[in-house]
Amino acid sequence: MNFFKSLFGGSSPAPQTNFYTLNVKCNRCGEVIEGRVNLANDLSLEEDNNYFVRKVLMGSGHCFQQIEIELKFDASKKVIEKQASGGTFVE
């Protein structure tokens, strides 16, 4: 077994820290939807050196309500502002 671990890289992959994960509850049906923001690719740089992203989430149940989220990040990519239309953030 150790032979295969050394041959195919036996260490487990490092946890992904390039993603910001969020949960939003739909105002119409109450479904909790998980979303992810890729901090390396999804963010847009603003004039004040902060970052901005807008995403639209939709659940997998019978309700097809679109939930638009807007997040603002500081220069170190920490969330400083968040808004949701059609849903509310779940902590």
Buried (B, 14 or more C-beta within 10 A) or exposed (E): EEEEEEEEEEEEEEEEEEBBEBBBBBBEEEBEBEBEBEBEEBBEEEEEEBBBBEBEBBBEEEEEBEBBBEBBBEEEBEEEEEEBEBBEEEE
